[in-house]
């Protein structure tokens, strides 16, 4: 969770291979976050992508539906118990490029549990439901992650995540390295792969985070 009056911009640019003939370039995914209090933050997310279908020799570029969301700290972390956070986000179908307009409002609802095991290792787990904007049936989503501080500047992270619905499940994993220039600026890289037959084949991206206190709390 962000501190009160803290603004943060997260960006990522990368390439995802979905199947042997389908792929996407993201440039970028941009998430803007703002802390209204130590318990409550708002966010917005936008994706500019190019989808490529090699079987048709066709590229389609545009903006996917813009998402607006909130994070709310239900329980703060203590020495013996984890932090518990509710996260809700809604992709608005008509705030998108023509070729990427969705048919329905697409919410994502998650419950996140996170705990610092020690000064170097943090574990987190989340699960919830995701609507893609085209089907009215949701997918169950999960994410388990671990972050380890290699030094004051370098961090190693890994995730295991997936989508489960009436279709074959999609299970994925990735690994990330990040470097903190200072408390406000960070750069990193992520590489991931699908670990089930229906999952997207692979993903690679570079990313970064920048933050700033808009107004210092008194």
C-alpha positions in Angstrom: 0.0 0.0 0.0 1.1 3.6 -0.7 1.5 6.3 1.9 -1.0 9.1 2.0 -0.6 11.6 -0.9 2.0 9.4 -2.6 1.8 9.1 -6.4 3.4 6.2 -8.2 3.7 5.4 -11.9 4.5 1.8 -13.0 5.3 1.0 -16.6 6.2 -2.1 -18.5 7.0 -2.8 -22.2 7.4 -6.3 -23.6 6.6 -9.1 -26.0 4.2 -12.0 -25.3 4.0 -15.1 -27.5 0.5 -16.5 -27.1 0.6 -19.4 -29.7 2.9 -20.2 -32.6 0.9 -17.7 -34.8 -0.4 -15.2 -32.2 1.7 -12.6 -30.3 1.4 -9.2 -28.7 3.7 -6.3 -28.1 2.9 -4.0 -25.2 4.4 -0.5 -25.2 3.6 0.2 -22.6 1.4 -1.1 -19.9 1.0 1.9 -17.6 -0.4 1.9 -14.0 -1.0 5.1 -12.1 -1.5 4.8 -8.3 -2.3 7.4 -5.6 -2.6 7.0 -1.9 -5.6 8.8 -0.4 -4.7 7.4 3.0 -2.4 4.6 4.4 -5.4 2.3 4.0 -6.9 3.3 0.7 -5.5 4.0 -2.7 -6.9 4.5 -6.2 -5.4 3.5 -9.5 -5.8 3.5 -13.3 -4.4 1.2 -15.9 -3.9 1.5 -19.7 -2.4 -0.8 -22.3 -1.2 0.2 -25.7 -0.6 -3.0 -27.7 0.0 -4.4 -31.1 -1.6 -7.9 -31.7 0.0 -9.9 -34.5 -1.7 -12.8 -36.3 1.0 -14.5 -38.5 -1.6 -16.8 -40.1 -3.4 -13.8 -41.5 -0.3 -11.6 -41.8 -2.2 -8.9 -39.9 -1.2 -6.4 -37.1 -3.8 -4.6 -35.0 -2.7 -1.7 -32.8 -4.7 0.1 -30.2 -5.6 0.7 -26.6 -7.3 -2.0 -24.5 -10.2 -1.0 -22.2 -9.0 1.4 -19.6 -9.3 0.1 -16.0 -10.0 2.1 -12.8 -9.6 0.5 -9.4 -9.0 0.7 -5.7 -6.9 -1.1 -3.0 -8.1 -1.2 0.6 -6.1 -2.4 3.5 -8.4 -4.6 5.6 -5.9 -5.7 8.1 -2.4 -4.2 8.7 0.6 -6.5 9.0 1.9 -7.3 12.5 4.8 -9.4 13.8 2.5 -12.5 13.9 -0.1 -11.8 11.2 0.0 -10.8 7.5 -1.5 -7.8 5.8 -4.8 -8.4 4.1 -5.8 -6.2 1.2 -8.9 -6.1 -1.0 -8.3 -5.1 -4.6 -11.0 -4.2 -7.1 -10.6 -3.0 -10.7 -13.0 -2.4 -13.5 -12.1 -2.3 -17.2 -14.5 0.1 -19.0 -15.4 -1.5 -22.3 -16.0 1.7 -24.3 -12.9 3.6 -23.2 -10.7 1.7 -25.8 -9.7 1.7 -29.4 -12.4 0.5 -31.8 -10.7 -2.9 -32.5 -10.3 -3.6 -28.7 -13.7 -2.6 -27.4 -15.2 -5.2 -25.0 -18.8 -6.3 -24.8 -19.2 -6.0 -21.0 -17.9 -4.3 -18.0 -14.8 -6.4 -16.9 -14.2 -6.4 -13.1 -11.3 -8.1 -11.3 -11.9 -8.8 -7.6 -9.0 -10.1 -5.4 -8.1 -10.7 -1.8 -4.3 -10.4 -1.2 -2.4 -11.7 1.8 1.2 -10.6 2.3 3.8 -11.1 5.0 7.5 -10.1 5.5 9.1 -13.3 6.8 12.3 -11.4 7.6 14.2 -8.3 6.4 15.0 -10.0 3.1 12.1 -12.3 2.2 8.4 -11.4 1.6 5.7 -13.9 0.6 2.3 -13.0 -0.9 -0.8 -14.9 -2.1 -3.9 -13.7 -3.8 -7.0 -15.2 -5.3 -10.3 -13.9 -6.8 -12.3 -13.6 -9.9 -11.6 -12.0 -13.3 -14.1 -11.2 -16.1 -12.6 -10.7 -19.6 -15.3 -8.3 -20.9 -16.4 -10.8 -23.6 -17.9 -13.6 -21.5 -20.3 -13.1 -18.6 -18.7 -16.1 -16.8 -15.7 -15.3 -14.6 -12.4 -17.0 -14.3 -10.9 -18.0 -10.9 -7.4 -16.4 -10.6 -4.6 -17.0 -8.2 -1.1 -15.6 -7.7 1.7 -16.8 -5.3 4.8 -14.8 -5.2 8.1 -14.5 -3.3 10.5 -11.5 -3.2 14.1 -11.6 -1.9 16.4 -8.7 -1.3 19.8 -9.7 -2.7 21.2 -6.4 -1.4 20.1 -2.8 -0.7 19.7 -2.2 -4.4 18.9 -5.6 -6.0 15.8 -7.7 -5.6 14.8 -11.1 -7.1 11.1 -12.0 -7.4 9.2 -15.0 -8.7 5.5 -15.6 -9.3 3.2 -18.6 -10.0 -0.2 -17.5 -11.3 -3.1 -18.7 -13.4 -6.6 -18.6 -14.7 -9.2 -21.4 -14.2 -12.6 -21.6 -15.9 -14.6 -23.9 -18.2 -11.7 -24.0 -20.7 -8.4 -25.8 -20.0 -6.6 -24.0 -17.2 -3.7 -21.5 -17.8 -0.9 -21.8 -15.4 2.2 -19.6 -15.6 5.4 -18.7 -13.8 7.9 -15.8 -14.1 11.1 -14.4 -12.6 12.1 -10.8 -12.2 15.1 -8.8 -11.3 14.9 -5.2 -10.1 17.4 -2.4 -9.3 16.5 0.5 -7.0 18.3 3.7 -8.0 16.8 5.4 -4.9 13.6 5.2 -2.9 11.6 6.8 -5.7 13.1 5.1 -8.9 13.4 1.5 -9.9 14.1 -0.5 -13.1 13.7 -4.2 -13.8 13.2 -7.0 -16.2 10.8 -10.0 -16.2 10.8 -13.3 -18.1 7.9 -15.8 -17.9 6.6 -19.0 -19.4 3.4 -21.0 -19.6 3.5 -24.3 -17.7 0.2 -25.7 -18.9 -0.9 -26.6 -22.5 -3.4 -23.8 -22.7 -1.2 -21.1 -21.2 0.5 -18.4 -23.2 3.9 -19.6 -24.4 6.3 -16.9 -23.1 6.7 -13.3 -22.1 9.6 -10.9 -21.7 9.5 -7.3 -20.5 11.4 -4.4 -19.1 9.8 -2.2 -16.5 10.2 0.6 -14.0 8.6 2.4 -11.1 8.7 6.1 -10.2 7.1 7.7 -7.2 6.7 11.1 -5.6 5.0 12.7 -2.6 2.4 15.1 -4.1 1.8 16.7 -0.6 3.6 15.8 2.5 1.4 14.5 5.3 1.5 16.5 8.5 
